[in-house]
Amino acid sequence: MVEAAGRTVIVDVSPDFRAQMLAVGPPERIDAVFFTHGHADQAH
């Protein structure tokens, strides 16, 4: 997750992304999500 200039962008989420967000708290908003490839470990 990258937060800059008032924007939040998620790049290639991992299988444990949900747990990571629960641990640190979700962002107030997500402006974009980018997947660099279609492997199952990135798109759950």
PDBQT receptor file of N, H, CA, C and O in Angstrom, charges set to zero:
ATOM      1  N   MET A   1       0.846  -1.159   0.000  1.00  0.00    +0.000 N 
ATOM      2  CA  MET A   1       0.000   0.000   0.000  1.00  0.00    +0.000 C 
ATOM      3  C   MET A   1       0.896   1.227   0.000  1.00  0.00    +0.000 C 
ATOM      4  O   MET A   1       1.858   1.311   0.764  1.00  0.00    +0.000 OA
ATOM      5  N   VAL A   2       0.570   2.172  -0.861  1.00  0.00    +0.000 N 
ATOM      6  H   VAL A   2      -0.211   2.104  -1.482  1.00  0.00    +0.000 HD
ATOM      7  CA  VAL A   2       1.318   3.420  -0.960  1.00  0.00    +0.000 C 
ATOM      8  C   VAL A   2       0.354   4.565  -0.685  1.00  0.00    +0.000 C 
ATOM      9  O   VAL A   2      -0.705   4.659  -1.306  1.00  0.00    +0.000 OA
ATOM     10  N   GLU A   3       0.724   5.425   0.239  1.00  0.00    +0.000 N 
ATOM     11  H   GLU A   3       1.585   5.349   0.743  1.00  0.00    +0.000 HD
ATOM     12  CA  GLU A   3      -0.069   6.609   0.530  1.00  0.00    +0.000 C 
ATOM     13  C   GLU A   3       0.794   7.832   0.262  1.00  0.00    +0.000 C 
ATOM     14  O   GLU A   3       1.836   8.016   0.891  1.00  0.00    +0.000 OA
ATOM     15  N   ALA A   4       0.354   8.671  -0.680  1.00  0.00    +0.000 N 
ATOM     16  H   ALA A   4      -0.492   8.521  -1.191  1.00  0.00    +0.000 HD
ATOM     17  CA  ALA A   4       1.095   9.880  -1.019  1.00  0.00    +0.000 C 
ATOM     18  C   ALA A   4       0.155  10.876  -1.675  1.00  0.00    +0.000 C 
ATOM     19  O   ALA A   4      -0.767  10.493  -2.396  1.00  0.00    +0.000 OA
ATOM     20  N   ALA A   5       0.389  12.133  -1.426  1.00  0.00    +0.000 N 
ATOM     21  H   ALA A   5       1.137  12.444  -0.841  1.00  0.00    +0.000 HD
ATOM     22  CA  ALA A   5      -0.374  13.220  -2.043  1.00  0.00    +0.000 C 
ATOM     23  C   ALA A   5      -1.880  13.035  -1.869  1.00  0.00    +0.000 C 
ATOM     24  O   ALA A   5      -2.659  13.361  -2.765  1.00  0.00    +0.000 OA
ATOM     25  N   GLY A   6      -2.284  12.510  -0.712  1.00  0.00    +0.000 N 
ATOM     26  H   GLY A   6      -1.652  12.246   0.016  1.00  0.00    +0.000 HD
ATOM     27  CA  GLY A   6      -3.699  12.335  -0.434  1.00  0.00    +0.000 C 
ATOM     28  C   GLY A   6      -4.362  11.172  -1.146  1.00  0.00    +0.000 C 
ATOM     29  O   GLY A   6      -5.588  11.064  -1.147  1.00  0.00    +0.000 OA
ATOM     30  N   ARG A   7      -3.575  10.308  -1.746  1.00  0.00    +0.000 N 
ATOM     31  H   ARG A   7      -2.579  10.396  -1.745  1.00  0.00    +0.000 HD
ATOM     32  CA  ARG A   7      -4.096   9.142  -2.470  1.00  0.00    +0.000 C 
ATOM     33  C   ARG A   7      -3.573   7.868  -1.828  1.00  0.00    +0.000 C 
ATOM     34  O   ARG A   7      -2.491   7.848  -1.241  1.00  0.00    +0.000 OA
ATOM     35  N   THR A   8      -4.364   6.799  -1.952  1.00  0.00    +0.000 N 
ATOM     36  H   THR A   8      -5.242   6.816  -2.430  1.00  0.00    +0.000 HD
ATOM     37  CA  THR A   8      -3.943   5.486  -1.470  1.00  0.00    +0.000 C 
ATOM     38  C   THR A   8      -4.049   4.501  -2.617  1.00  0.00    +0.000 C 
ATOM     39  O   THR A   8      -5.107   4.353  -3.230  1.00  0.00    +0.000 OA
ATOM     40  N   VAL A   9      -2.944   3.829  -2.901  1.00  0.00    +0.000 N 
ATOM     41  H   VAL A   9      -2.085   3.949  -2.403  1.00  0.00    +0.000 HD
ATOM     42  CA  VAL A   9      -2.878   2.869  -4.001  1.00  0.00    +0.000 C 
ATOM     43  C   VAL A   9      -2.400   1.534  -3.440  1.00  0.00    +0.000 C 
ATOM     44  O   VAL A   9      -1.439   1.479  -2.673  1.00  0.00    +0.000 OA
ATOM     45  N   ILE A  10      -3.076   0.470  -3.829  1.00  0.00    +0.000 N 
ATOM     46  H   ILE A  10      -3.856   0.515  -4.452  1.00  0.00    +0.000 HD
ATOM     47  CA  ILE A  10      -2.706  -0.884  -3.432  1.00  0.00    +0.000 C 
ATOM     48  C   ILE A  10      -2.097  -1.567  -4.651  1.00  0.00    +0.000 C 
ATOM     49  O   ILE A  10      -2.666  -1.515  -5.742  1.00  0.00    +0.000 OA
ATOM     50  N   VAL A  11      -0.939  -2.211  -4.471  1.00  0.00    +0.000 N 
ATOM     51  H   VAL A  11      -0.477  -2.254  -3.585  1.00  0.00    +0.000 HD
ATOM     52  CA  VAL A  11      -0.266  -2.909  -5.568  1.00  0.00    +0.000 C 
ATOM     53  C   VAL A  11      -0.049  -4.356  -5.159  1.00  0.00    +0.000 C 
ATOM     54  O   VAL A  11       0.559  -4.634  -4.125  1.00  0.00    +0.000 OA
ATOM     55  N   ASP A  12      -0.552  -5.281  -5.981  1.00  0.00    +0.000 N 
ATOM     56  H   ASP A  12      -1.046  -5.056  -6.820  1.00  0.00    +0.000 HD
ATOM     57  CA  ASP A  12      -0.323  -6.719  -5.775  1.00  0.00    +0.000 C 
ATOM     58  C   ASP A  12      -0.579  -7.176  -4.338  1.00  0.00    +0.000 C 
ATOM     59  O   ASP A  12       0.358  -7.437  -3.584  1.00  0.00    +0.000 OA
ATOM     60  N   VAL A  13      -1.841  -7.268  -3.974  1.00  0.00    +0.000 N 
ATOM     61  H   VAL A  13      -2.602  -7.056  -4.587  1.00  0.00    +0.000 HD
ATOM     62  CA  VAL A  13      -2.159  -7.735  -2.626  1.00  0.00    +0.000 C 
ATOM     63  C   VAL A  13      -1.735  -9.191  -2.461  1.00  0.00    +0.000 C 
ATOM     64  O   VAL A  13      -1.745  -9.969  -3.415  1.00  0.00    +0.000 OA
ATOM     65  N   SER A  14      -1.370  -9.537  -1.252  1.00  0.00    +0.000 N 
ATOM     66  H   SER A  14      -1.362  -8.905  -0.477  1.00  0.00    +0.000 HD
ATOM     67  CA  SER A  14      -0.941 -10.906  -0.957  1.00  0.00    +0.000 C 
ATOM     68  C   SER A  14      -2.086 -11.653  -0.277  1.00  0.00    +0.000 C 
ATOM     69  O   SER A  14      -3.073 -11.037   0.124  1.00  0.00    +0.000 OA
ATOM     70  N   PRO A  15      -1.963 -12.976  -0.145  1.00  0.00    +0.000 N 
ATOM     71  CA  PRO A  15      -3.022 -13.738   0.529  1.00  0.00    +0.000 C 
ATOM     72  C   PRO A  15      -3.303 -13.257   1.956  1.00  0.00    +0.000 C 
ATOM     73  O   PRO A  15      -4.420 -13.415   2.448  1.00  0.00    +0.000 OA
ATOM     74  N   ASP A  16      -2.309 -12.677   2.620  1.00  0.00    +0.000 N 
ATOM     75  H   ASP A  16      -1.401 -12.549   2.220  1.00  0.00    +0.000 HD
ATOM     76  CA  ASP A  16      -2.524 -12.213   3.997  1.00  0.00    +0.000 C 
ATOM     77  C   ASP A  16      -2.838 -10.717   4.082  1.00  0.00    +0.000 C 
ATOM     78  O   ASP A  16      -2.740 -10.121   5.155  1.00  0.00    +0.000 OA
ATOM     79  N   PHE A  17      -3.211 -10.120   2.966  1.00  0.00    +0.000 N 
ATOM     80  H   PHE A  17      -3.291 -10.605   2.095  1.00  0.00    +0.000 HD
ATOM     81  CA  PHE A  17      -3.511  -8.685   2.939  1.00  0.00    +0.000 C 
ATOM     82  C   PHE A  17      -4.601  -8.314   3.949  1.00  0.00    +0.000 C 
ATOM     83  O   PHE A  17      -4.480  -7.315   4.658  1.00  0.00    +0.000 OA
ATOM     84  N   ARG A  18      -5.653  -9.113   4.011  1.00  0.00    +0.000 N 
ATOM     85  H   ARG A  18      -5.751  -9.924   3.435  1.00  0.00    +0.000 HD
ATOM     86  CA  ARG A  18      -6.749  -8.831   4.949  1.00  0.00    +0.000 C 
ATOM     87  C   ARG A  18      -6.228  -8.792   6.381  1.00  0.00    +0.000 C 
ATOM     88  O   ARG A  18      -6.554  -7.876   7.136  1.00  0.00    +0.000 OA
ATOM     89  N   ALA A  19      -5.427  -9.773   6.754  1.00  0.00    +0.000 N 
ATOM     90  H   ALA A  19      -5.162 -10.517   6.141  1.00  0.00    +0.000 HD
ATOM     91  CA  ALA A  19      -4.876  -9.815   8.111  1.00  0.00    +0.000 C 
ATOM     92  C   ALA A  19      -3.973  -8.608   8.370  1.00  0.00    +0.000 C 
ATOM     93  O   ALA A  19      -3.984  -8.045   9.465  1.00  0.00    +0.000 OA
ATOM     94  N   GLN A  20      -3.202  -8.218   7.373  1.00  0.00    +0.000 N 
ATOM     95  H   GLN A  20      -3.194  -8.675   6.484  1.00  0.00    +0.000 HD
ATOM     96  CA  GLN A  20      -2.336  -7.044   7.523  1.00  0.00    +0.000 C 
ATOM     97  C   GLN A  20      -3.159  -5.784   7.770  1.00  0.00    +0.000 C 
ATOM     98  O   GLN A  20      -2.818  -4.974   8.633  1.00  0.00    +0.000 OA
ATOM     99  N   MET A  21      -4.230  -5.620   7.020  1.00  0.00    +0.000 N 
ATOM    100  H   MET A  21      -4.507  -6.278   6.319  1.00  0.00    +0.000 HD
ATOM    101  CA  MET A  21      -5.076  -4.434   7.186  1.00  0.00    +0.000 C 
ATOM    102  C   MET A  21      -5.799  -4.444   8.530  1.00  0.00    +0.000 C 
ATOM    103  O   MET A  21      -5.988  -3.390   9.137  1.00  0.00    +0.000 OA
ATOM    104  N   LEU A  22      -6.202  -5.619   8.996  1.00  0.00    +0.000 N 
ATOM    105  H   LEU A  22      -6.048  -6.475   8.502  1.00  0.00    +0.000 HD
ATOM    106  CA  LEU A  22      -6.832  -5.704  10.311  1.00  0.00    +0.000 C 
ATOM    107  C   LEU A  22      -5.842  -5.344  11.414  1.00  0.00    +0.000 C 
ATOM    108  O   LEU A  22      -6.227  -4.766  12.430  1.00  0.00    +0.000 OA
ATOM    109  N   ALA A  23      -4.571  -5.684  11.217  1.00  0.00    +0.000 N 
ATOM    110  H   ALA A  23      -4.259  -6.154  10.392  1.00  0.00    +0.000 HD
ATOM    111  CA  ALA A  23      -3.549  -5.408  12.222  1.00  0.00    +0.000 C 
ATOM    112  C   ALA A  23      -3.217  -3.920  12.322  1.00  0.00    +0.000 C 
ATOM    113  O   ALA A  23      -3.018  -3.403  13.421  1.00  0.00    +0.000 OA
ATOM    114  N   VAL A  24      -3.158  -3.233  11.189  1.00  0.00    +0.000 N 
ATOM    115  H   VAL A  24      -3.320  -3.653  10.296  1.00  0.00    +0.000 HD
ATOM    116  CA  VAL A  24      -2.755  -1.820  11.197  1.00  0.00    +0.000 C 
ATOM    117  C   VAL A  24      -3.922  -0.861  11.042  1.00  0.00    +0.000 C 
ATOM    118  O   VAL A  24      -3.778   0.339  11.273  1.00  0.00    +0.000 OA
ATOM    119  N   GLY A  25      -5.065  -1.379  10.656  1.00  0.00    +0.000 N 
ATOM    120  H   GLY A  25      -5.183  -2.354  10.469  1.00  0.00    +0.000 HD
ATOM    121  CA  GLY A  25      -6.228  -0.537  10.400  1.00  0.00    +0.000 C 
ATOM    122  C   GLY A  25      -6.299  -0.193   8.926  1.00  0.00    +0.000 C 
ATOM    123  O   GLY A  25      -5.291   0.167   8.317  1.00  0.00    +0.000 OA
ATOM    124  N   PRO A  26      -7.479  -0.303   8.355  1.00  0.00    +0.000 N 
ATOM    125  CA  PRO A  26      -7.618  -0.050   6.922  1.00  0.00    +0.000 C 
ATOM    126  C   PRO A  26      -7.463   1.432   6.602  1.00  0.00    +0.000 C 
ATOM    127  O   PRO A  26      -7.690   2.284   7.462  1.00  0.00    +0.000 OA
ATOM    128  N   PRO A  27      -7.080   1.737   5.375  1.00  0.00    +0.000 N 
ATOM    129  CA  PRO A  27      -7.000   3.146   4.985  1.00  0.00    +0.000 C 
ATOM    130  C   PRO A  27      -8.401   3.749   4.937  1.00  0.00    +0.000 C 
ATOM    131  O   PRO A  27      -9.392   3.031   4.806  1.00  0.00    +0.000 OA
ATOM    132  N   GLU A  28      -8.471   5.056   5.044  1.00  0.00    +0.000 N 
ATOM    133  H   GLU A  28      -7.666   5.640   5.150  1.00  0.00    +0.000 HD
ATOM    134  CA  GLU A  28      -9.765   5.729   4.980  1.00  0.00    +0.000 C 
ATOM    135  C   GLU A  28     -10.427   5.523   3.625  1.00  0.00    +0.000 C 
ATOM    136  O   GLU A  28     -11.647   5.394   3.530  1.00  0.00    +0.000 OA
ATOM    137  N   ARG A  29      -9.617   5.493   2.590  1.00  0.00    +0.000 N 
ATOM    138  H   ARG A  29      -8.625   5.598   2.667  1.00  0.00    +0.000 HD
ATOM    139  CA  ARG A  29     -10.124   5.243   1.236  1.00  0.00    +0.000 C 
ATOM    140  C   ARG A  29      -9.029   4.599   0.410  1.00  0.00    +0.000 C 
ATOM    141  O   ARG A  29      -7.846   4.727   0.726  1.00  0.00    +0.000 OA
ATOM    142  N   ILE A  30      -9.419   3.911  -0.643  1.00  0.00    +0.000 N 
ATOM    143  H   ILE A  30     -10.380   3.808  -0.901  1.00  0.00    +0.000 HD
ATOM    144  CA  ILE A  30      -8.483   3.317  -1.599  1.00  0.00    +0.000 C 
ATOM    145  C   ILE A  30      -8.834   3.889  -2.962  1.00  0.00    +0.000 C 
ATOM    146  O   ILE A  30      -9.964   3.748  -3.431  1.00  0.00    +0.000 OA
ATOM    147  N   ASP A  31      -7.866   4.533  -3.595  1.00  0.00    +0.000 N 
ATOM    148  H   ASP A  31      -6.948   4.647  -3.214  1.00  0.00    +0.000 HD
ATOM    149  CA  ASP A  31      -8.110   5.183  -4.877  1.00  0.00    +0.000 C 
ATOM    150  C   ASP A  31      -7.885   4.264  -6.068  1.00  0.00    +0.000 C 
ATOM    151  O   ASP A  31      -8.521   4.431  -7.109  1.00  0.00    +0.000 OA
ATOM    152  N   ALA A  32      -6.989   3.300  -5.923  1.00  0.00    +0.000 N 
ATOM    153  H   ALA A  32      -6.472   3.165  -5.078  1.00  0.00    +0.000 HD
ATOM    154  CA  ALA A  32      -6.712   2.393  -7.039  1.00  0.00    +0.000 C 
ATOM    155  C   ALA A  32      -6.096   1.107  -6.516  1.00  0.00    +0.000 C 
ATOM    156  O   ALA A  32      -5.416   1.094  -5.490  1.00  0.00    +0.000 OA
ATOM    157  N   VAL A  33      -6.348   0.030  -7.243  1.00  0.00    +0.000 N 
ATOM    158  H   VAL A  33      -6.900   0.040  -8.076  1.00  0.00    +0.000 HD
ATOM    159  CA  VAL A  33      -5.728  -1.271  -6.962  1.00  0.00    +0.000 C 
ATOM    160  C   VAL A  33      -5.119  -1.753  -8.266  1.00  0.00    +0.000 C 
ATOM    161  O   VAL A  33      -5.806  -1.833  -9.284  1.00  0.00    +0.000 OA
ATOM    162  N   PHE A  34      -3.828  -2.075  -8.238  1.00  0.00    +0.000 N 
ATOM    163  H   PHE A  34      -3.270  -2.010  -7.411  1.00  0.00    +0.000 HD
ATOM    164  CA  PHE A  34      -3.125  -2.549  -9.423  1.00  0.00    +0.000 C 
ATOM    165  C   PHE A  34      -2.641  -3.976  -9.213  1.00  0.00    +0.000 C 
ATOM    166  O   PHE A  34      -2.031  -4.294  -8.192  1.00  0.00    +0.000 OA
ATOM    167  N   PHE A  35      -2.922  -4.828 -10.188  1.00  0.00    +0.000 N 
ATOM    168  H   PHE A  35      -3.418  -4.570 -11.017  1.00  0.00    +0.000 HD
ATOM    169  CA  PHE A  35      -2.394  -6.187 -10.212  1.00  0.00    +0.000 C 
ATOM    170  C   PHE A  35      -1.395  -6.255 -11.352  1.00  0.00    +0.000 C 
ATOM    171  O   PHE A  35      -1.750  -5.994 -12.502  1.00  0.00    +0.000 OA
ATOM    172  N   THR A  36      -0.147  -6.604 -11.050  1.00  0.00    +0.000 N 
ATOM    173  H   THR A  36       0.141  -6.816 -10.116  1.00  0.00    +0.000 HD
ATOM    174  CA  THR A  36       0.871  -6.657 -12.097  1.00  0.00    +0.000 C 
ATOM    175  C   THR A  36       0.871  -7.983 -12.837  1.00  0.00    +0.000 C 
ATOM    176  O   THR A  36       1.460  -8.103 -13.911  1.00  0.00    +0.000 OA
ATOM    177  N   HIS A  37       0.202  -8.991 -12.252  1.00  0.00    +0.000 N 
ATOM    178  H   HIS A  37      -0.277  -8.894 -11.379  1.00  0.00    +0.000 HD
ATOM    179  CA  HIS A  37       0.087 -10.283 -12.915  1.00  0.00    +0.000 C 
ATOM    180  C   HIS A  37      -1.100 -11.030 -12.320  1.00  0.00    +0.000 C 
ATOM    181  O   HIS A  37      -1.581 -10.687 -11.241  1.00  0.00    +0.000 OA
ATOM    182  N   GLY A  38      -1.561 -12.041 -13.021  1.00  0.00    +0.000 N 
ATOM    183  H   GLY A  38      -1.170 -12.320 -13.898  1.00  0.00    +0.000 HD
ATOM    184  CA  GLY A  38      -2.785 -12.718 -12.636  1.00  0.00    +0.000 C 
ATOM    185  C   GLY A  38      -2.627 -13.994 -11.839  1.00  0.00    +0.000 C 
ATOM    186  O   GLY A  38      -3.532 -14.829 -11.851  1.00  0.00    +0.000 OA
ATOM    187  N   HIS A  39      -1.528 -14.178 -11.153  1.00  0.00    +0.000 N 
ATOM    188  H   HIS A  39      -0.793 -13.500 -11.143  1.00  0.00    +0.000 HD
ATOM    189  CA  HIS A  39      -1.355 -15.388 -10.350  1.00  0.00    +0.000 C 
ATOM    190  C   HIS A  39      -2.345 -15.410  -9.194  1.00  0.00    +0.000 C 
ATOM    191  O   HIS A  39      -2.715 -14.359  -8.671  1.00  0.00    +0.000 OA
ATOM    192  N   ALA A  40      -2.768 -16.584  -8.802  1.00  0.00    +0.000 N 
ATOM    193  H   ALA A  40      -2.467 -17.438  -9.227  1.00  0.00    +0.000 HD
ATOM    194  CA  ALA A  40      -3.766 -16.735  -7.744  1.00  0.00    +0.000 C 
ATOM    195  C   ALA A  40      -3.321 -16.118  -6.421  1.00  0.00    +0.000 C 
ATOM    196  O   ALA A  40      -4.159 -15.644  -5.655  1.00  0.00    +0.000 OA
ATOM    197  N   ASP A  41      -2.017 -16.116  -6.139  1.00  0.00    +0.000 N 
ATOM    198  H   ASP A  41      -1.336 -16.501  -6.761  1.00  0.00    +0.000 HD
ATOM    199  CA  ASP A  41      -1.557 -15.553  -4.870  1.00  0.00    +0.000 C 
ATOM    200  C   ASP A  41      -1.717 -14.037  -4.820  1.00  0.00    +0.000 C 
ATOM    201  O   ASP A  41      -1.625 -13.448  -3.743  1.00  0.00    +0.000 OA
ATOM    202  N   GLN A  42      -1.948 -13.406  -5.942  1.00  0.00    +0.000 N 
ATOM    203  H   GLN A  42      -2.022 -13.885  -6.817  1.00  0.00    +0.000 HD
ATOM    204  CA  GLN A  42      -2.118 -11.957  -5.983  1.00  0.00    +0.000 C 
ATOM    205  C   GLN A  42      -3.581 -11.541  -6.084  1.00  0.00    +0.000 C 
ATOM    206  O   GLN A  42      -3.906 -10.379  -5.842  1.00  0.00    +0.000 OA
ATOM    207  N   ALA A  43      -4.456 -12.454  -6.432  1.00  0.00    +0.000 N 
ATOM    208  H   ALA A  43      -4.192 -13.398  -6.629  1.00  0.00    +0.000 HD
ATOM    209  CA  ALA A  43      -5.833 -12.066  -6.767  1.00  0.00    +0.000 C 
ATOM    210  C   ALA A  43      -6.892 -12.699  -5.871  1.00  0.00    +0.000 C 
ATOM    211  O   ALA A  43      -8.049 -12.795  -6.280  1.00  0.00    +0.000 OA
ATOM    212  N   HIS A  44      -6.542 -13.125  -4.691  1.00  0.00    +0.000 N 
ATOM    213  H   HIS A  44      -5.602 -13.047  -4.359  1.00  0.00    +0.000 HD
ATOM    214  CA  HIS A  44      -7.534 -13.727  -3.783  1.00  0.00    +0.000 C 
ATOM    215  C   HIS A  44      -8.397 -12.654  -3.187  1.00  0.00    +0.000 C 
ATOM    216  O   HIS A  44      -9.294 -12.950  -2.397  1.00  0.00    +0.000 OA
TER     217      HIS A  44
